Amino acid sequence: LNAAGSQVEDECALYAEQPQNGFITTQGGKLLCSKIIHLIHSSNVKSQVFKVLKECELRMYKSVAFPAIGTGQAKQSPAKIADDMLEAIVEFASRRSVQHLKKIKIVIFQTNMLRDFYESMKKREDKDLSATYSSIFFCKKHPTEKKRPTVLEKKVYLATFQICGESKENVDATESWIKNLILKEQFENSISDELIENFDESQIETLAELQRRKFVTIELENELSPPRITISGISRDVCFVFVEVQKMIQKMKDAEEERSKAELVNNLVEWRYPVSNDRFVPFDKLTNMQLEDAKIAKKPHLTVKINKKNYKVDLNNLQANDDQGKTISIQRVPKNEGKL
């Protein structure tokens, strides 16, 4: 507080007289930061850290640095403080609603506390934390890998881990542990199909939306034979997107099969509706197939569209009625009696 200057002390004195929610926020004063969040004493460090993180997100702050809260005059156990702080950060970082806060630092000056924080991280090794640890920053920067090329725009959120330790061996061991933890949650799957080459703008946009919503990168490789879609990222999201892409391809296959069947039926029989007293025109091929299928299935009625209006077709007497009661006659004209 002394380093921040008298202006910050005056702000604290002013806000202290007002109701607070466990902390006071002041200007940064002479410190190299824009704001200082002063915590009101509490034995619940996890709750305090979580409140600060929520406040930072609410205020759209991009970064925050914590000391080892409670290990000074409060004389709390460094091991317990490490557990509480990391648990609060992990819980906060796992929330999908976090958009603004990108960097969280824990600044530790006492070398004897480094092992406590290291052991706290170690205990989480077997837990599902690889995705959430992307929001935790400690002290040794690592170069980030280049994003794999993709035709879909992808905003990459860089994760920087900073590691401090008593020795190079400890730092290297921690680095290896973090890498292994991340790799446990990484997965890649691919789908190869000729229909991928026929994806239109709406299907590309669907892929882009899946990529925005999930922690995955989607790469389209149309130059391959057959074309391929590769999905990589967090295991559960890769599996989800993989199923969605399969559904898209299956929908295209179903539509293609339906078009082929409609073409075949159109070569055998043609259903027609009137446009004037003495002139009839054919239905589109899909409606033509639906009418023929309904007749073969011996259905009494089928609703179709004629000039953007709904008509209920009586398949026995070949009459169609619209919603206003208007009646028209339709025709069924076989093209090749020998094949019907």
NULUMPA-870327 format. One record per residue (C-alpha): x, y, z; residue in three letters. Coordinates in nm, 4 decimals. Example, Ala and Ser with C-alpha at 12.3 -4.5 7.8 and 13.67 -1.06 7.14 Angstrom:
2
<<1.2300; -0.4500; 0.7800>; "ALA"> <<1.3670; -0.1060; 0.7140>; "SER"> 
//
This chain:
340
<<0.0000; 0.0000; 0.0000>; "LEU"> <<0.2902; 0.2328; 0.0741>; "ASN"> <<0.4313; 0.1734; -0.2732>; "ALA"> <<0.0965; 0.2627; -0.4317>; "ALA"> <<0.1037; 0.6097; -0.2773>; "GLY"> <<-0.1161; 0.8335; -0.0652>; "SER"> <<-0.3871; 0.8666; -0.3320>; "GLN"> <<-0.4658; 0.4951; -0.3036>; "VAL"> <<-0.4646; 0.5169; 0.0764>; "GLU"> <<-0.7153; 0.8022; 0.0600>; "ASP"> <<-0.9410; 0.6016; -0.1735>; "GLU"> <<-0.9311; 0.3051; 0.0633>; "CYS"> <<-1.0275; 0.5268; 0.3565>; "ALA"> <<-1.3166; 0.6730; 0.1565>; "LEU"> <<-1.4573; 0.3392; 0.0364>; "TYR"> <<-1.4074; 0.1710; 0.3740>; "ALA"> <<-1.6968; 0.3770; 0.5118>; "GLU"> <<-1.9327; 0.2353; 0.2481>; "GLN"> <<-2.0922; -0.1143; 0.2287>; "PRO"> <<-1.8612; -0.3542; 0.0439>; "GLN"> <<-1.8848; -0.7016; -0.1078>; "ASN"> <<-1.5647; -0.8363; 0.0408>; "GLY"> <<-1.3268; -0.6058; -0.1465>; "PHE"> <<-1.2487; -0.2453; -0.2415>; "ILE"> <<-1.1325; -0.1395; -0.5889>; "THR"> <<-0.9064; 0.1635; -0.6276>; "THR"> <<-0.6853; 0.3146; -0.8946>; "GLN"> <<-0.3378; 0.1684; -0.9424>; "GLY"> <<-0.1612; 0.4723; -0.8038>; "GLY"> <<0.2152; 0.4492; -0.8472>; "LYS"> <<0.2044; 0.0756; -0.9187>; "LEU"> <<0.2292; -0.0517; -1.2765>; "LEU"> <<-0.1360; -0.1541; -1.3000>; "CYS"> <<-0.4642; 0.0190; -1.3790>; "SER"> <<-0.6598; -0.1012; -1.0730>; "LYS"> <<-0.5956; -0.2516; -0.7292>; "ILE"> <<-0.8515; -0.4807; -0.5647>; "ILE"> <<-0.8072; -0.4731; -0.1862>; "HIS"> <<-0.9512; -0.7792; -0.0116>; "LEU"> <<-1.1256; -0.7495; 0.3224>; "ILE"> <<-0.9867; -1.0128; 0.5611>; "HIS"> <<-1.1531; -1.3535; 0.5378>; "SER"> <<-1.0419; -1.7073; 0.6116>; "SER"> <<-1.2191; -1.8309; 0.2960>; "ASN"> <<-0.9448; -1.7655; 0.0406>; "VAL"> <<-1.1139; -1.9671; -0.2339>; "LYS"> <<-1.4244; -1.7496; -0.2131>; "SER"> <<-1.2140; -1.4323; -0.2160>; "GLN"> <<-1.0188; -1.5357; -0.5249>; "VAL"> <<-1.3362; -1.6389; -0.7065>; "PHE"> <<-1.5030; -1.3046; -0.6246>; "LYS"> <<-1.2038; -1.1140; -0.7599>; "VAL"> <<-1.2035; -1.3177; -1.0815>; "LEU"> <<-1.5760; -1.2554; -1.1306>; "LYS"> <<-1.5219; -0.8834; -1.0719>; "GLU"> <<-1.2383; -0.8779; -1.3272>; "CYS"> <<-1.4587; -1.0490; -1.5860>; "GLU"> <<-1.7464; -0.8123; -1.5084>; "LEU"> <<-1.5175; -0.5100; -1.5510>; "ARG"> <<-1.3716; -0.6660; -1.8684>; "MET"> <<-1.0164; -0.6670; -1.7301>; "TYR"> <<-0.7781; -0.8757; -1.9403>; "LYS"> <<-0.5337; -0.9795; -1.6667>; "SER"> <<-0.4967; -1.0028; -1.2904>; "VAL"> <<-0.2086; -1.0888; -1.0547>; "ALA"> <<-0.2526; -1.2396; -0.7066>; "PHE"> <<-0.0067; -1.2673; -0.4186>; "PRO"> <<-0.0176; -1.5824; -0.2062>; "ALA"> <<-0.3212; -1.4534; -0.0140>; "ILE"> <<-0.3324; -1.5246; 0.3587>; "GLY"> <<0.0282; -1.6395; 0.3987>; "THR"> <<0.1474; -1.3105; 0.5499>; "GLY"> <<0.0017; -1.1666; 0.8676>; "GLN"> <<-0.2907; -1.4120; 0.8539>; "ALA"> <<-0.0316; -1.6943; 0.8796>; "LYS"> <<-0.2448; -1.9519; 0.6985>; "GLN"> <<-0.0919; -2.2745; 0.5695>; "SER"> <<0.0772; -2.2160; 0.2291>; "PRO"> <<-0.0307; -2.5652; 0.1172>; "ALA"> <<-0.3964; -2.4917; 0.1951>; "LYS"> <<-0.3727; -2.1492; 0.0319>; "ILE"> <<-0.2256; -2.3082; -0.2822>; "ALA"> <<-0.5135; -2.5585; -0.2962>; "ASP"> <<-0.7773; -2.2902; -0.2391>; "ASP"> <<-0.6368; -2.0463; -0.4944>; "MET"> <<-0.5830; -2.3032; -0.7683>; "LEU"> <<-0.9237; -2.4566; -0.7066>; "GLU"> <<-1.0903; -2.1152; -0.7400>; "ALA"> <<-0.8992; -2.0385; -1.0610>; "ILE"> <<-0.9780; -2.3761; -1.2160>; "VAL"> <<-1.3455; -2.3469; -1.1232>; "GLU"> <<-1.3628; -1.9981; -1.2724>; "PHE"> <<-1.1692; -2.0870; -1.5884>; "ALA"> <<-1.3972; -2.3842; -1.6586>; "SER"> <<-1.6974; -2.1550; -1.7029>; "ARG"> <<-1.7908; -2.1081; -2.0691>; "ARG"> <<-1.9152; -1.7552; -1.9974>; "SER"> <<-1.5606; -1.6218; -1.9428>; "VAL"> <<-1.4747; -1.3939; -2.2359>; "GLN"> <<-1.2536; -1.1080; -2.1216>; "HIS"> <<-1.0110; -1.2267; -1.8531>; "LEU"> <<-0.7259; -1.4015; -2.0347>; "LYS"> <<-0.4290; -1.3955; -1.7969>; "LYS"> <<-0.4160; -1.4949; -1.4294>; "ILE"> <<-0.0853; -1.4766; -1.2404>; "LYS"> <<0.0102; -1.5926; -0.8933>; "ILE"> <<0.3187; -1.4042; -0.7778>; "VAL"> <<0.5246; -1.5943; -0.5182>; "ILE"> <<0.8294; -1.4312; -0.3619>; "PHE"> <<0.8964; -1.6884; -0.0895>; "GLN"> <<1.0884; -1.9799; -0.2438>; "THR"> <<0.9667; -2.2185; 0.0274>; "ASN"> <<0.6101; -2.1767; -0.1023>; "MET"> <<0.6927; -2.2837; -0.4564>; "LEU"> <<0.6844; -2.6506; -0.3559>; "ARG"> <<0.3401; -2.6073; -0.1983>; "ASP"> <<0.1980; -2.4691; -0.5218>; "PHE"> <<0.3797; -2.7350; -0.7241>; "TYR"> <<0.2353; -3.0128; -0.5073>; "GLU"> <<-0.1111; -2.8591; -0.5363>; "SER"> <<-0.0824; -2.8726; -0.9149>; "MET"> <<0.0531; -3.2270; -0.8970>; "LYS"> <<-0.2550; -3.3457; -0.7055>; "LYS"> <<-0.4694; -3.2363; -0.9989>; "ARG"> <<-0.2715; -3.4402; -1.2499>; "GLU"> <<-0.5360; -3.7128; -1.2816>; "ASP"> <<-0.8299; -3.4748; -1.2911>; "LYS"> <<-1.0010; -3.3415; -1.6020>; "ASP"> <<-0.8342; -3.0004; -1.5929>; "LEU"> <<-0.6390; -2.9720; -1.9159>; "SER"> <<-0.8893; -2.7337; -2.0753>; "ALA"> <<-0.9280; -2.5133; -1.7694>; "THR"> <<-0.5539; -2.4835; -1.7060>; "TYR"> <<-0.5296; -2.2841; -2.0283>; "SER"> <<-0.6374; -1.9833; -1.8206>; "SER"> <<-0.3697; -2.0266; -1.5481>; "ILE"> <<-0.0388; -1.8447; -1.5874>; "PHE"> <<0.2684; -1.8961; -1.3709>; "PHE"> <<0.6344; -1.7781; -1.4738>; "CYS"> <<0.8258; -1.9362; -1.7713>; "LYS"> <<0.7019; -1.8549; -2.1205>; "LYS"> <<0.6865; -2.1176; -2.3918>; "HIS"> <<0.6584; -2.0513; -2.7651>; "PRO"> <<0.3124; -2.1302; -2.8960>; "THR"> <<0.2641; -2.3705; -3.1834>; "GLU"> <<0.1434; -2.2329; -3.5137>; "LYS"> <<-0.2191; -2.2916; -3.5929>; "LYS"> <<-0.2800; -2.5630; -3.8476>; "ARG"> <<-0.3982; -2.4259; -4.1831>; "PRO"> <<-0.7744; -2.4329; -4.2309>; "THR"> <<-1.0246; -2.2774; -4.4676>; "VAL"> <<-1.2417; -2.1856; -4.1695>; "LEU"> <<-1.1603; -1.8763; -3.9693>; "GLU"> <<-1.0512; -1.9720; -3.6208>; "LYS"> <<-0.9647; -1.7382; -3.3375>; "LYS"> <<-0.6929; -1.9065; -3.1353>; "VAL"> <<-0.6779; -1.8301; -2.7642>; "TYR"> <<-0.3128; -1.8638; -2.6703>; "LEU"> <<-0.2317; -2.0314; -2.3417>; "ALA"> <<0.0936; -1.9233; -2.1762>; "THR"> <<0.2271; -2.1152; -1.8773>; "PHE"> <<0.4893; -1.9510; -1.6587>; "GLN"> <<0.6740; -2.1818; -1.4215>; "ILE"> <<0.8995; -2.0934; -1.1278>; "CYS"> <<1.0945; -2.3529; -0.9333>; "GLY"> <<1.3814; -2.4150; -0.6976>; "GLU"> <<1.5833; -2.5885; -0.9677>; "SER"> <<1.5896; -2.6456; -1.3427>; "LYS"> <<1.4959; -3.0094; -1.2830>; "GLU"> <<1.1775; -2.9076; -1.0987>; "ASN"> <<1.0816; -2.6585; -1.3696>; "VAL"> <<1.1445; -2.9166; -1.6441>; "ASP"> <<0.9411; -3.1768; -1.4553>; "ALA"> <<0.6518; -2.9334; -1.4183>; "THR"> <<0.6706; -2.8420; -1.7860>; "GLU"> <<0.6580; -3.2095; -1.8827>; "SER"> <<0.3647; -3.2694; -1.6469>; "TRP"> <<0.1645; -2.9808; -1.7979>; "ILE"> <<0.2317; -3.1014; -2.1529>; "LYS"> <<0.1218; -3.4551; -2.0673>; "ASN"> <<-0.1911; -3.3254; -1.8949>; "LEU"> <<-0.2874; -3.1232; -2.2020>; "ILE"> <<-0.2159; -3.4101; -2.4414>; "LEU"> <<-0.4429; -3.6415; -2.2408>; "LYS"> <<-0.7398; -3.4273; -2.3404>; "GLU"> <<-0.6376; -3.3745; -2.7037>; "GLN"> <<-0.7930; -3.5876; -2.9752>; "PHE"> <<-0.8175; -3.5910; -3.3524>; "GLU"> <<-1.0620; -3.7611; -3.5851>; "ASN"> <<-1.1290; -3.7396; -3.9568>; "SER"> <<-1.4053; -3.8183; -4.2047>; "ILE"> <<-1.3420; -3.8925; -4.5728>; "SER"> <<-1.6283; -3.8768; -4.8216>; "ASP"> <<-1.6778; -3.7629; -5.1813>; "GLU"> <<-1.9758; -3.5491; -5.0778>; "LEU"> <<-1.7537; -3.3187; -4.8689>; "ILE"> <<-1.6444; -3.1533; -5.1928>; "GLU"> <<-2.0077; -3.0502; -5.2506>; "ASN"> <<-2.0495; -2.8626; -4.9212>; "PHE"> <<-2.2267; -2.5335; -4.9935>; "ASP"> <<-2.2070; -2.2004; -4.8089>; "GLU"> <<-2.4685; -2.2984; -4.5499>; "SER"> <<-2.2819; -2.6176; -4.4626>; "GLN"> <<-1.9494; -2.4334; -4.4404>; "ILE"> <<-2.1175; -2.1827; -4.2079>; "GLU"> <<-2.2482; -2.4717; -3.9953>; "THR"> <<-1.8911; -2.5992; -3.9599>; "LEU"> <<-1.7722; -2.2493; -3.8708>; "ALA"> <<-2.0424; -2.2203; -3.6044>; "GLU"> <<-1.9458; -2.5589; -3.4558>; "LEU"> <<-1.5855; -2.4414; -3.4466>; "GLN"> <<-1.6848; -2.1200; -3.2682>; "ARG"> <<-1.8987; -2.3011; -3.0091>; "ARG"> <<-1.6654; -2.5899; -2.9343>; "LYS"> <<-1.2965; -2.6213; -2.8457>; "PHE"> <<-1.2020; -2.7687; -3.1836>; "VAL"> <<-1.0269; -2.6826; -3.5070>; "THR"> <<-1.1898; -2.8070; -3.8278>; "ILE"> <<-0.9836; -2.8460; -4.1438>; "GLU"> <<-1.1312; -2.9146; -4.4875>; "LEU"> <<-0.8999; -3.0894; -4.7331>; "GLU"> <<-1.0833; -3.0866; -5.0652>; "ASN"> <<-0.7661; -3.1574; -5.2624>; "GLU"> <<-0.7538; -3.5142; -5.1299>; "LEU"> <<-0.9316; -3.8052; -5.2941>; "SER"> <<-1.1746; -3.8574; -5.1368>; "PRO"> <<-1.1973; -3.5155; -4.9665>; "PRO"> <<-1.1485; -3.5157; -4.5905>; "ARG"> <<-1.2574; -3.3194; -4.2831>; "ILE"> <<-1.0173; -3.3339; -3.9878>; "THR"> <<-1.1384; -3.2345; -3.6403>; "ILE"> <<-0.8910; -3.1784; -3.3576>; "SER"> <<-0.9227; -3.0416; -3.0052>; "GLY"> <<-1.0751; -3.1375; -2.6701>; "ILE"> <<-1.1871; -3.5029; -2.6819>; "SER"> <<-1.5529; -3.4552; -2.5896>; "ARG"> <<-1.5948; -3.1677; -2.8363>; "ASP"> <<-1.4199; -3.3593; -3.1158>; "VAL"> <<-1.6640; -3.6485; -3.0646>; "CYS"> <<-1.9622; -3.4124; -3.0669>; "PHE"> <<-1.8537; -3.2323; -3.3865>; "VAL"> <<-1.7641; -3.5644; -3.5529>; "PHE"> <<-2.1225; -3.6873; -3.5032>; "VAL"> <<-2.2651; -3.3572; -3.6322>; "GLU"> <<-2.0519; -3.3748; -3.9486>; "VAL"> <<-2.1612; -3.7354; -4.0026>; "GLN"> <<-2.5229; -3.6203; -3.9795>; "LYS"> <<-2.4562; -3.3486; -4.2389>; "MET"> <<-2.3029; -3.5989; -4.4808>; "ILE"> <<-2.5815; -3.8519; -4.4228>; "GLN"> <<-2.8398; -3.5816; -4.4910>; "LYS"> <<-2.6659; -3.5083; -4.8226>; "MET"> <<-2.6630; -3.8803; -4.9078>; "LYS"> <<-3.0328; -3.9108; -4.8280>; "ASP"> <<-3.1104; -3.6069; -5.0439>; "ALA"> <<-2.9021; -3.7463; -5.3300>; "GLU"> <<-3.0750; -4.0838; -5.3095>; "GLU"> <<-3.4118; -3.9098; -5.3063>; "GLU"> <<-3.3185; -3.7089; -5.6160>; "ARG"> <<-3.2087; -4.0268; -5.7952>; "SER"> <<-3.5310; -4.2022; -5.7035>; "LYS"> <<-3.7346; -3.8995; -5.8123>; "ALA"> <<-3.5554; -3.9026; -6.1479>; "GLU"> <<-3.6311; -4.2721; -6.1935>; "LEU"> <<-4.0005; -4.2283; -6.1059>; "VAL"> <<-4.0212; -3.9312; -6.3421>; "ASN"> <<-3.9031; -4.1569; -6.6256>; "ASN"> <<-4.1930; -4.3933; -6.5535>; "LEU"> <<-4.4885; -4.1702; -6.4704>; "VAL"> <<-4.5738; -3.8007; -6.4734>; "GLU"> <<-4.8259; -3.6293; -6.2464>; "TRP"> <<-4.9687; -3.3020; -6.3790>; "ARG"> <<-5.1797; -3.0087; -6.2594>; "TYR"> <<-5.3734; -2.7504; -6.4671>; "PRO"> <<-5.2533; -2.3975; -6.5410>; "VAL"> <<-5.5486; -2.3221; -6.7698>; "SER"> <<-5.8675; -2.4960; -6.8796>; "ASN"> <<-5.6995; -2.7152; -7.1379>; "ASP"> <<-5.3304; -2.7133; -7.0435>; "ARG"> <<-5.1562; -2.9237; -6.7779>; "PHE"> <<-4.7952; -2.8988; -6.6594>; "VAL"> <<-4.5918; -3.1576; -6.4649>; "PRO"> <<-4.5249; -3.1342; -6.0918>; "PHE"> <<-4.1630; -3.0981; -5.9862>; "ASP"> <<-3.9825; -3.4316; -5.9707>; "LYS"> <<-3.9857; -3.4573; -5.5910>; "LEU"> <<-4.3617; -3.3942; -5.5653>; "THR"> <<-4.4123; -3.6302; -5.8595>; "ASN"> <<-4.2352; -3.9061; -5.6643>; "MET"> <<-4.4307; -3.8326; -5.3451>; "GLN"> <<-4.7611; -3.8596; -5.5316>; "LEU"> <<-4.6607; -4.1882; -5.6941>; "GLU"> <<-4.5329; -4.3322; -5.3646>; "ASP"> <<-4.8597; -4.2366; -5.1947>; "ALA"> <<-5.0625; -4.4041; -5.4705>; "LYS"> <<-4.8543; -4.7232; -5.4530>; "ILE"> <<-4.8982; -4.7243; -5.0735>; "ALA"> <<-5.2757; -4.6891; -5.1353>; "LYS"> <<-5.3005; -4.3707; -4.9315>; "LYS"> <<-5.6317; -4.1897; -4.9884>; "PRO"> <<-5.4916; -3.8358; -4.9665>; "HIS"> <<-5.1681; -3.6369; -4.9900>; "LEU"> <<-5.1101; -3.2642; -4.9355>; "THR"> <<-4.8945; -3.0938; -5.1999>; "VAL"> <<-4.8143; -2.7376; -5.3037>; "LYS"> <<-4.9442; -2.5949; -5.6299>; "ILE"> <<-4.8460; -2.2349; -5.7062>; "ASN"> <<-4.7404; -2.1892; -5.3412>; "LYS"> <<-5.0814; -2.2997; -5.2117>; "LYS"> <<-5.1583; -2.6175; -5.0187>; "ASN"> <<-5.3853; -2.8649; -5.1969>; "TYR"> <<-5.5223; -3.1885; -5.0555>; "LYS"> <<-5.5110; -3.4459; -5.3342>; "VAL"> <<-5.7670; -3.7271; -5.3474>; "ASP"> <<-5.5583; -4.0048; -5.5015>; "LEU"> <<-5.8624; -4.2141; -5.5952>; "ASN"> <<-6.0597; -3.9631; -5.8031>; "ASN"> <<-5.7597; -3.7381; -5.8903>; "LEU"> <<-5.9158; -3.4224; -5.7461>; "GLN"> <<-5.7336; -3.1575; -5.5399>; "ALA"> <<-5.8896; -2.9030; -5.3003>; "ASN"> <<-5.7238; -2.5915; -5.1585>; "ASP"> <<-5.7941; -2.4287; -4.8190>; "ASP"> <<-6.0703; -2.2105; -4.9686>; "GLN"> <<-6.2559; -2.5091; -5.1138>; "GLY"> <<-6.1437; -2.4614; -5.4739>; "LYS"> <<-6.1304; -2.7928; -5.6624>; "THR"> <<-5.9074; -2.8791; -5.9564>; "ILE"> <<-5.8427; -3.1983; -6.1492>; "SER"> <<-5.4967; -3.3515; -6.1751>; "ILE"> <<-5.3588; -3.6133; -6.4116>; "GLN"> <<-5.1407; -3.9219; -6.3800>; "ARG"> <<-4.9755; -4.0051; -6.7126>; "VAL"> <<-4.7726; -4.3307; -6.7388>; "PRO"> <<-4.4739; -4.2963; -6.9704>; "LYS"> <<-4.4086; -4.6656; -7.0148>; "ASN"> <<-4.6927; -4.9003; -6.9270>; "GLU"> <<-4.4659; -5.2013; -6.9552>; "GLY"> <<-4.2590; -5.0904; -6.6557>; "LYS"> <<-4.5440; -4.9880; -6.4260>; "LEU"> 
//
